[in-house]
């Protein structure tokens, strides 16, 4: 074989091997993208409220007699140090739905989060589409984090299924893992803006979705400004689900917004 042909053949082989490596790398990537990538749930993924989850109750919002909403933050790859400080300063109750793999990277932070008044609940071990895996894998994804998060506080009994993906079979498996509630959302705070269903104003009983991503503390600050102007406080989701008397924390208007006199981005 002439030298030029041998060279072309070798280059073709290198190219094919490189391409194979790329394909393998892409196949190994988690289904939601890079583990430290962008937010994984959104308002656009919200399933229809009538979707059935077998023996587990599905919560999109909660009927409450007092003007308050519930704050929930998903995933856990970026533990923002400003958030526990804000929780302590304003006595904010926040529920974190954590991926076990993410939480395991920063256990000290989550102990601090719980000491600040937070609750840790289940967002699976590895963030799969639960309806696309067999029951045994569903159980591992749901039950493993329940055991792990019990180290930080009360045993979780709330599940936020990744991507809002669930069905009656998932609910049956979740119940076996000790889950009582599948908790979804009906409002989202992201990128400094509040998004609601049909762009309606926030209302008492709404469950607001945020994510542990860069800029979380800014999103939380803007959200508190919106709540203060809307005369809405913040209530404890776990307390509400337990059916006890509801403690409502007034939402403070962060001082920075008051000093500048400018309207915060994403406000309604």
N, C-alpha and C positions, 0 to 999 in steps of 0.2 A: 504494500500500500504506500503510495507516495507520502512524503513528509507532510504536505499540506492537508491531505485527507486525514492522516492520523491526528494532526493537530485539531482539525475540525471535529473529529469524532470525540477526542478528549474534552474539548470545550463543551460539546453537546452533553457528554456524560456529567461533567461538573454542573452544568445548568440544570439537568434533570435531578441530580442529587440535591442541589440547593432548593429547587422547587419542591421536592419531596419534604425537605426540612421545614419549608414554610408551611406546607399543608399540615404537617404534624403539629407545628407550633399553634396554628390556628385551631386545630381540633382540640388541643389541650386547653385552650382558653375557656374560662368559665362562661356559661351561656349568657350572663349579664354583662360581659365585657371584662375589662381589666378590673381586678378586685378593688383597686383604689380609684375606680373610674367614677362617672357621674351617677346621679341619683337613679335608683332602680324602679321605683314606683312613681306613678303620677296620677293626676285626676283623670287623664284620658283612658287609663287602664281600669277604671272603677267598674266592677261588674254590676249587673242589674240588681237592685235591692231584693228582688224576689228569689234570687238564687238560693238553693237549698243546701244545707251542710249537714244533713242527717241529724245526729243527736246533739250537735254543737250549735249554740246560738250565734247567729251572725249579727254584728253590730256595725251600722254605718253612722249612726248618731244616737244620742241618748235623750229621752224626754226628761227635762229637768224643770224644776219650778223656780230656779234662780237664774239670773243672767250670767251664764258662764259657758266657756268652751273648754275643750280638752286638747292638750298639746302632746303630740307623739312624734318621736324622731327615730328614723330607721337606719339600719345597717351597722355603723360603728367603726368604719375604717379611719375616720379623721376625728379623734376625740378632742374637741375644742376646749382648751382650758378655761376659756371665758364663760362657758355655759354653767358649770357648777358654781362659779362665783356669782353669776346672775341669779341662779336658783336660791342661793343663800341670802343674797341681798334683798330679793323681792319675795322670798318664801314661795317660789314657784314649784308646783307639783308637775313633773314631766315624766312621761312613760317612754322608755327606750325599747324599741323592738330590735333586738340585736342578732346579727349573724354570729354564731359561736366562733367561727374562725377569726372574725374581725375582733371580737371582744377578747379572745385569748392573747392577742398581741399587746394589750394594755390593761391587764387586770387591776393594777393599782388605780387607774383612772376610774374604773367602774365602781370600785369601792368608794372612792371620793364622791362619785355621782349619787350613789345610794345614801351616803351620809348627808348629802345636801338635800335629801328628800325625794330622790328619784326612784322610780320602779323599773326593774328590768324584766322584760317579757320576751317571748320566743319569736324569732324570725328565721328559724331553721339553722342547721349546721353549715350549709354550703350554698344556700340560696338557689335551689332548682325550681323549675316548674313542677309543682307537686303532682299535678294530674298526669304528668308524662312519665312517672317512674312507678315501679311496682309497689304494692302495699308494704313489703318488708323494708324497702328503701325509704318510703314515706315515714315509717315508724322511726327509723334511725335518724332521719333528718329532724323530726319533731321531738322525740324523746331525749336524744342526746343533749341538746341545749337545755332542756328542762332540768336535767341532772346537774349540768355544769353551772347554770345560773343560780342554782340553789345555794352555791357557795357565797353569793353576794347578798342574799336577803331571802325573803319569802319565796317559796317554790312557785314558779310561773304557772298560771292557768289561762293565759291569753296568748293567742297565736295570730300573727299577721303573716298570711301566706305570701311568699314572694310573687310579685307582679299581680297581686290580688287573685291568684290562680288557685281555685279550690272547687270541690264538688262534694256530693254526699259521701263518697268513699273516703275522701280526705278527712271529712268531719268524723267519720267512724274511727279511723286510725288515730286522729288527734285526741278523741275522747279516751282511747286506750292509753295514751301517753299522759293523761291527766289534764288535758285542755278542756276548759268550759266555754270559752268564747273565741270566735274568730272576729278580730277587730279590724275593720277597714277604715275608711275616712270619707269625708265629703267636702273637704277643702284642702288646699295645698299652698304652702309658702315656699317659693323657690326663686332664686336669683333676684331677691329684693322685691318680689311682687307676690301678691295674694291672688290665688285663682279659686273660684268657687263654681259650683254647678249653676249653669245658666247666668253666671255673673251676678248672682243675687248677693245681698249683704250677708255677712256672717250673722248667725243666729244662735241663741242659747241651745246648747246640746250638741253643737257641731264638733266633729273630731278633725283637727288640723294635722296634716301630714307635713313633716320636715325631714331632712336627711343630715346625717353626720358627714358633711362635705365642707370643703373650704368655703368660708363665708357664712357658716351656720349662725354664729353669734350676731352677725349683721342682720340676717333674716329674722332672727328672734327679736332683735331690737325693733326692727320695722313692724313686726307683727304686734308687739306690745303697744306700740304707738297706735296702730289701727284699733286694737281692742279698747284702749283707753278712750279714744274718740267715739267708739261705738257703745261705750258704757257697758262693756262686757268684761267679766273677770275670768280667772282661770280656776278650774276645779280638778280634783284628783280622779282620774279615770278608774283606778282600782277601787277607790272608795265608792264611786257611783255604781259600779257593777255589783258591789257587795250590798247595795241597797240601804246603806246607813245614811245618817244626816250628812248633807253635803256641805263641806267647807269651801267657800269661794274666796280666792285671793284677788283683790282689786288689781287690775293691770296698770302698772305705772307708766306714765309717759316719760321715756328716757330723757334725762336732762339735756343731752346734746340736741335733741329735736327742738326743745323749748328755747334754747339759747340762740339757735340760728334763725328761728322763725320761719324756716323753709319747710315746705311740705315734703315728707319723706317719700321716696320712690315706692311705687306699688300700693299706695294708699287708696282707700275707697271713700 
